[in-house]
């Protein structure tokens, strides 16, 4: 069996399991998610050979997105194209986050204006942020502190806080929205 035949067989198997799952067959949906996990794992491993630690996170994020968007799938369209679009966006998001995180560690230019910035101002900003964070519920505050301030991955933040990975992601998202609202309202 050549690659095209295997790809077609995988497409057919996945599509049929999803369609049966959408019709209420729980066992078929479970089989779909299991097969899709293996498919996504291979997809990400081929594309992220230099970032093996991120593959499993992307598989889980993609599975969650597929599950949440399953009602948008058109059974007349190829399933793998739909899944790959979701996976691609998740991978791009990861790469953007990594680029942002790495840019935070770029050395500062030896610009006099930067060097003249007051350590006092930085301390004030930290205190202001701490006060704003104190106003958030723990389920939002902890994920933001772990992920956005300490730079932990979602998996690491989940372990550190005792929350699920999904709860960490939701906490960061909702917490950042709450912080933005607090800042707009004058804190």
N, C-alpha and C positions, 0 to 999 in steps of 0.2 A: 504494500500500500504506500503510495507516494505522499508527499506533503499535502497536495491539494485534496486528495481523498481523505486524509486524516482531518484536515481542516473542515471539510464538508461534513464528515461524520460528527465531529465535535459540535459544529454549528447546529446540526439536526438534533443531536442528543440534548444539548443545552436548551434549545428553543422549545422542544417538545416537553421537557421537564418544567420549564418556566410556564408555558401555556397551561399545562395540567395543574401546576401549583396555583396559578392565578384563578383557576376554576374551582379551587378549594381542596385539591389533593395535597395534604400536608407532607406526606412522604416524598412526593415528586418535588415539592418545593425545597425540602431538605436536601434531596439528591442534587437539585440544581445548584444550590449554594455551595455544596461540597465540591462538585465538579468545577463550578465557576472559581472557587478559591484556588484550585490547582492551576486553572487556565490563567488567572490573573497573576499568580505567583511567577509563572513562566514568562508572562508578558513583561512584568516589571524587572525580573532578573536579567532578561535580554537587554533592557534599556538602561538599567542602573547597576551595571557590573561593579562600578566603583563605590556604590553606596548600599552594600548588602544589608546593613542594619535597618534601612528605611523600607525595604521591600515588604516586610510583614505589616508595618503600619499602613502602607498604601493599599495592600490587599484588604485590610479591615475597613479602611475609609471607603474604598470603592464598593465593597460588599454592602456597607451601610447605605451608601448613596444609591446603589442599584435597588436595594430593598425599599428605600424611601420613595424612589421614583418609578417603581415597578408598574404603577398604574398608567404611566405615560408611554410604556412600550407598545408599539404597533406591531402586532403579530405578522403583518404582511411585509415587514421589513427585516433585514438580516439582524439577528440578535447580537452577534459579535461586533458589528459596526457600532451599535448603540452602546454596548458595554465598553468598547475601546474608547469611544468618545468620553465617557464618564471617567475611565481610568486615566486617559490623557490629561484631562483637566485636573485630576487629583495629583498627578505627577508634576504638572506645571506649578500648581500651588505649592507643593513641597519644595521644588527648586527655587521658587521665589522666596519662600520663608528662609531657606538655607542661605540664599544670597543676601537677604536682609540681615540675618544673624551674623554672617561673616563680615558684612560691611560695618557692623557695630564694633568689630575688633580691628578694623583698619587703623594703622597708626595715624595720628593727627599730624598735619603739616606743622612745621615749626613757624607758624604764623604768629606774630606778636599779639594780634588781637585775641587769638585763641589762648595764648599763654597768659594774657592779662585778665582773662575771665576769673572772677572771684570764686574761691573755694566756698565762700560764704553763700553765694548764690546757689551753688550746687547743693549745699546743705539745706537751704531753704526749699529748694525744689523737692528734695527727698522727703522733707518733713510734710510738705503740702501733699505729695503723693500718698504718703503714709496715712494722713488724715482722711483723704478721699477713700482710700482702700478700706479704712476702718468702718466706713459707712456702708460698705457692701456686705451682703450676707456671706457667710463662710463658704458656701458652695460656689460663689463667684470669686471671692477674694483669693482663696487658696490656689485655684487653677491659674489665675493671673500672676500671682507671686511666683509660682513654680515655673510656669511656661514663659511668660513675658519678661519677668524680672531676673529670675535665676537661669533662664535658658534651657530648662529641662525639656525633654521630648514629652509628648502626650503620654506615652507608656510610662516614663519615669515619674511624671507628675501624678499619674493614676496610682502608681505604687506608693509614692510618698504621702498622698492624701487619703488613701483608702477608698478612692472613688473609682468608678468605671471610666474607661477611656472616653466613652461617649459623654459621660457626665462632665469630664474635664473639658472637652471641646465645647459643649454647651455652656459651661460655666465661664470659659474665656470669652466666648462670643457675647453672652448676655452681660457679663461683667464689664466688658469694654463699652458696650452700648450704655450701660448705667453710668460709667465713669464719664463718658462724653456728655451725657445729659446733665450730670452734676457740674461739670466744667462750664457748660453753656449757661446754666442757671446761676453761675457765680459761686458754686461750691457749697 
